[in-house]
Amino acid sequence: MKTYQIPVGKGVEIPVTENFFDIVNPSNHEVVSRIPKMTAADVDGAVVAASAALDKTDWACNGVFRAKVMLQWADRLEANIEPIARQLTLENGKLIGEASYEVTSQVGVIRYNAGLARTVSGRAHSLGSNSFGVVAREPMGVVAVISPWNWPVTLMIRDMAPALAAGNAMLIKPASQTAGVSLDVLRLLIEETDLPPGIVNAIAGSGSDAGQAIVVHPGIDMIAFTGDGSTGRNIMRDASQTLKKLSLELGGKSPMVVCDDADLDKAIPTLVSAIFTTTSGQICTAPSRLLVEQGIEAELVERLKKAVSGIRIGDGLDRNSQMGPMTTRDQYEKVLSFIEMGRREGRLVAGGEPLQADHLAKGNFVSPAIFTDVPDDSALNRDEIFGPVLVIKTFEGDEEAIALANDTEFGLASAVFTENVHRSWCIARGIKAGTVWVNTYNRFYPEVEVGGYKQSGIGRMAGIDGLMEFTQTKFINFDSIPQQG
């Protein structure tokens, strides 16, 4: 078991507490991390430190220095990929290969945003013979990032990196379920670079105490939250009392449209990875609704059943495993409850069993579940399950495919598989989602914006728009005084 302290900058006292919470390995329920439990009082202290750091340093206006610090952080992260990936698997349960990829990919994200730190710019206007205007982009101020447990390194850094590049000071509250690995990553920035003390502050604790204190704190100017829709709506409601700016990436119920001319040799393994083996389906972009053109349904279902029957499920540290456990016991029980609902309301064609063989008995393991004949109004069709559960429905023609894809309150991600470029363009344009992949899935790039339509969120992450989310606009008007003759 690893016992943590809260990372702090040079010359700053470590917060002292006698209260801790434990993180358990979802593969065997053994305690792997012990984390200090911080409170609303610690949030107050962190806000004071962040505000003071902005006032006493040139962090907000020195893009060259920000880039230097961020590149130092990227180098330190790159040098520690193996131990951080291992800790990620211990706390989250994901496959060690996926964990290594997650950590490695964020090195590039930090470096990309380090480059952007030197490009934050506005524009100038000539407004008359004696008047000149400058539209400046300035940092928001103190920004809080509240990150989830499914991709804790990725989704923390995805918001942190542009916020730092834009010149903000920050509070970071990672999900309790993966707080240890998040603190490992933060320590590399806070304690092992030239970052000024107070610019980044770690907060570990419960959502009901430390998290709620962040949401309502008047000294915090912006919150970036990634998580479920109900929590996002609560944050929006409570943050409205101080009119904080919000960036929210929330849930999804993403469709994958497979047309009758699709390359099934590519579509099927892509689907299996996206909904089942990647994080055991615990990813907000997961294509949990498969829309199949009627003529190929029978072939696709049979090939899909065969593909999932061979998935090796086990401990994420076992490199022979192809799918790990549900990260928490609550999530495991939620997934099983949806599977039972599906048994009652639809037809289970594969999987859906809790796995209790000797080497799996102590963990949160469940086999991939595939359903057909599920009513349109079923919660199985409409709610985000966040696990390895797939619902298949057929369509006839592109108009019906688009209508079914949009028959959801969510709009985070989607995909179209077809060999017809014109058809892919028309369907992609018709789907109301922030991302549409064509003949691929779950491809993300630091240069390209992502985010949700409808109840999947507000704002955009990554790319230039992601940087600008963490800035505010100021207009400065210069009016010259005419010379006296």
N, C-alpha and C positions, 0 to 999 in steps of 0.2 A: 504494500500500500504506500502511496506517495502523499505526504502531507504538504500542503501548499502555504505560502505566504502571498500577500498581495504585492505585485511588483510596484516599485516606486522609483522615482528619479533620484539622482545623486543628491545627497544632503537632505532628503525628505524622510521623515520617520515612517516606519512601517505601521499601518493601523493594527492595533492590538485587540484581540478578541478572544474570549474563551468559548465562543459558540462556533461550531463547525457543522457542516453537513457532508454526507458521504455520497459518492458516486459508485454505482455497482456495474460490473461487467455484464452486459445483457446475455452473454453466452453461458454464464454459470452463476450469476448473482453474487460473485465475490466482490468485496469492497476493494476498489483500485485507487481511489483518490479521496482525500479529506480536505475540504475547502473552507476557508474562513467565511462565516456568514455575516455579511455587512448589513447595515440598517439605514434608515432615513438620515440619521445623524452623519453617517459616513458620506452619504450623497451630498449633504450640505457642505462638508469639508472639501469634497472633490470639486464642487462648483466654485467655491471660493478660490481653490488652487488654480483651476482653469482660467477663471477671470483674471486673477493676478498675473498669471503667466502671459496672457495676451497683452496686459497693460505694461508689463516690465520688460518684454522682449520684442524683437522685431520680427517674430515668427510670421505674423499676419501679412507683412509687406515684403518679406525677403524670400522670393521664390527660389533663388539660387541655393540658399541655406536649406530650405525645405527639401529640395531635390537631393541635396547631399545626404541629409538624414535618412530619407526614404531609401536611397540606394544602399546606405549602410544596413538598414533593416533587411532589405532584400538579400544582401550578402550573408547576413547572420542566419536568416531563415534557410537559405540554400545550404548552409553548412550544417544544419540540424534537421534535415528532412527525415532521416531514419528514426530518431527518437520521438519526434513529434508525431509522425505517422503511426508509430506503435501505440503511443498514448491515445491517439484518436481512435484506433481500433478497440483498445481496451475500454474506452468510455462509451463509444457509439455503437460498436459491434460490426461496423462495415468491414468489407474485405480489405486486407492489408495493401493489396495492389491499388484499390480505389483510394485508400487513405494516402498512399504515397503520391498518387496522381493529384489528389486535392491539394496537398501541401506544395508540391512542385509547381503546380499551375499558378499558385498565388505569388510566387517569386516574380513571374512575368507581369502579373497584374500590378504589383507594387512598382516595378521598374517603369511600366508604361505610364502610370500616374506620376511618378517622379519627373518624367519628361514634361507632363502637363503642368507641373508646378511652376514652370518658367514661361507658360503661355497664357496665364490668366489675364485677359485684356478686355478693354471696352472699345469705345469709338469716340470720334470727335466730330463736331458739327459747327460749321460757320452759320451763324444765325442772324447776321446783319452786319452792317459796316462797323458797328461798335460792340458787337455781341458774339461770344464764342461759348460753345458748350462742350462738356466732356461727360460721357456716360461711362461711369466706372463700375467695375465688378469688385465687390468687397466680400470677405468671408462673412458667414452668418453670425459667428461669435462662438458660443459654447454649444456644441452639437453632441447629442447622446445617440449612441448606436446600441440597439437592443437586438441581439442576434439569436438565431434558433439553434437546435441541436442536431439537425439532420446533416447539414454541411457546415459545421461550425467555423472552420478556418476560412473557407471560401466566402461565406455570407457575412462574416465579420469584416474581412479585408475588403470585400467588394464595396462596402460603404465607408470604411475607414480611409482607404487609400485616396479617393477623390476628396474627401473632407479635409484630410491633411494637406493634400496638394493645393487646395483652395485657401489654406491659411487659417483654418479653424483650430480651436482647442476642443478637447473631447472627453466625454465619459463613455466607457464601454461596459455594458452589462451583458455578458454572455449567458446563454441558457444554462441553468443549473446542472442539467444532465451531462453537459460536456464542458463544464467550467475549467477543469484542470488543463486540458489541451489548449483552451483559449488563453489561459493565463501564461502557459508556456510560450505561446506566440507573442503575447503582449510584452513579456519580460524581455524578449530579444530587442524590442523597440525601446521600451522605457528605460531599461538598465544598461543596455549594451551599445547605445548609439549616442550621438551628441544632442539628442532631443532635449530641449529645455525642460526642467522639472515643472510639472503641472500641466503641460500641454496635453498629455494623455493620461487618463486616470482610470484604473480598473475598479469595477464594482461587482462583487460576487454576492449573490443573495437571492432571496425569493422574489418572484414577480409581485406578490401582494404587498411586500414591504419595500425593498430597495427599488424594484421596478416602478411601483406606483409613485414613490417619492420622486423619481426622475420625471415621470409624466406630468406631475402637477407643479414641479419646481419653477418658480418665476425667473430664476437665473439661467435657465436653459432655453436657448433660442430656437432649437430645431431638434426633432427626433427622427431618426431613420430606423424603421422597424421592419423586420421580416418575420412572418409567422402566420398563424391562422386568422381567419376573417373576424371571428368574434372578439378576439383580443385586439385586433386592429381597430374595430369599431369602438371598443371601450377607450382605447388610447385617443382616438379622434375626439370622442366626447369629452374626456377629461382634459385633454390638452387645449381644448377650445376656451377654457377659462382664462388662459394666458395667451391665447392666439399664437401658439407655436406653429412654425412651419413643420409640415410632415412629409415624409417620404415613406410610403407603405407598399411593400410587396406581400400580398396575402395569398389566399388559397387558389387552387385550380381544379378543374375537372376536364382535363384537356382531351380533345379528340384527335385520333389518328385516322385519316381518311385513306382507305386503300381501294383504288380503282381497279377495274377488271383487266387493265393492261399493265398493272404494276409488276415489278420484278420481285416476286415473292422470295426468291433466294436472298434478297437484300432486306425486304420489308420484315420478314419474320424474325431473323436474329436481331434486327434493330429494335423491334417491338419487345422481344423477350428481355433485352438489356434495359430498355427504358422503363418498363413497368415492373419487372421482377428482380433482376440481378443487381441493378444499380441501386444501392442503399435499400435493398429489399422493398422497393416501391415507395420508400419514405422520402419523396422529393416532390415539390409542389408542381413541377412541370410534367409529372408522370402521365403518359397517355392512357388514362384509366377507362376511356371510352373508345372502342375500336369500331369504326364505321366501315363496313365492307360492302362493296358492290355485290348485288344479289347473286350473280352468276358464279362467283368464286368462293362463296361462303363455305361450302362443304369442304373443298380442298384446303382452304386456309385453316379452318378449325382443326382438321385432322393433322395437318402439319404442325400447327401450334401445340396441340396436345402432345405430340411426339417430342417436340423441342423442350417443353417444360418438364416432361417426365424424366429427362436425363439430367436435370439440374442437381448438382451436389450441394446440399445445404449443410452448413456447419460453422464452427468457430471462425471468425474473421482472420485470426492469426494463422490458421491452417491454409497454406497456399493451394491446397487441393479444393478448397471450398469455392463455390461459384455464387453462393447467396448466403448472407448472414442472418442474424436474428432481428426482430423488432427491437428498437433501442430501449424502450421502457416497457414495464409490465402493463401499464395502462394502455399503451398503444397496441400491444399484443392482444389484450382483451377486447379492445375496440374493434380490431380487425376481425377477430373471431365472431363478434356479435354481428358484424355486417355479413359475414359468410353464412351465419345461421339465417339471417334475413333472406339472403339470396336463395338458400335451400327452400325456403317457404314460398318465395314469390317468383322464382325463375327456375332455370335448369342449370345445375352444376355439371359441367362437362369435364372438368379436370381439377385435381388438387383440393385445396381448402381444408387440410387436416392439420391439427396441432401435432407437432412432431415430438415424440417422447421416448425415442430409442435411447439406449444407455448414454451415448456421448452427447445427446441433445436434451436429456430429461430436465436439466436444471436451467435451461435457457428459454428465450422467448421465440421459439422457432415455429414457423407455420409454412406449409407448402403453398406454392402459387395457386390461386383460385381463378377459374375461368367460367363465366356465366353467359348463357344465352336466354332468350325469351323472358327478359326482365321488363315489367311494365314501365312505360315512360315516366310515370309519376313516382316510381319507387325511389327511396332514399339511396339505394344502391346506384341508381343512375344519376342522382342529382347532388349528393353530398360528397365532399372530399373525404376519402377513406384514409389516405396516407399509408398505404400498404400494398402488398402484392395481390390485388384484386382487380380483375379485368371484366368488363361487360361488353359483349359483342352485339351489334345491331346492324341490320342490312339496310341498304338504300338502293333506289333506282334513279339514276340520273344525277347530274351535278346540282340542280336546284334543291333536290331533297337532301343531298349530302351537306350542302351549305346550311340548310334549315336545321338539320339535326345537329351539326357542329355548333350552331349558335343557340341551341335550345338548352341554355344553362345560364346561371347568374354570373358565372366566372368567365374570364377571358385572358388567361395568362399565356398559354402556349398551345400549339397545334402542329399538325403535320399533314402533308399530302404525298401519297405515293402514286405516281403515274409516270409513264414514259412520254406522255403528250405534254409538251411545253406550254402550249396555249391553254390546255385544260388545267394544268397546275397553276398558271397565272390567274385564271378566272376564279378558281376555288380559293386560292390564297387571298385574293383581294376581297372575296366575299366573307371570309371567316373573320369574326370580330375578336381578335386576340392580339396581344402585344408582339408575339413571335409566331411565325409560320415557317416551319422547316419543310423543304421539298426533297424527298427521297433520302432523308437523314433525320436524326433526332438528337436533342440535348447537346447541340454544338454551341459553345459560348466563347466569346472573344472579348478581351478588354477594350477593343476599339469600338464595339458595337453595343448600342443601347438595348436594354431589356426592361420589361415592366408589363403591367396588366391593364386590360380594358375592364370595364364594368366593376364587379366587386372583387376583382383580383388586385386592386390597389390603385395608388396614385403616384405620379412621379416616374422618373426613369433612372435606372442604374447603369453604370459603365458608359464608355464613350464620352464624347464631349458634353452631351446633355447630362450625363451622370456627374461630371465635374460641376456644371453650372447649377445643379440642384442645390449645391452647398454654398452658393453665393447669393448675394442680394444686389440689386441695382441702385446706384446713386447717380443722380444728375447734378452736375456742378456747372453753374452758369456764370461766365465772366463777362462783365459789362465795363467797357473802357470809359474813362472820363475824357470828354473832348478837351483838347488843348485850348486855352484862352488866347485869343488874338490880341 
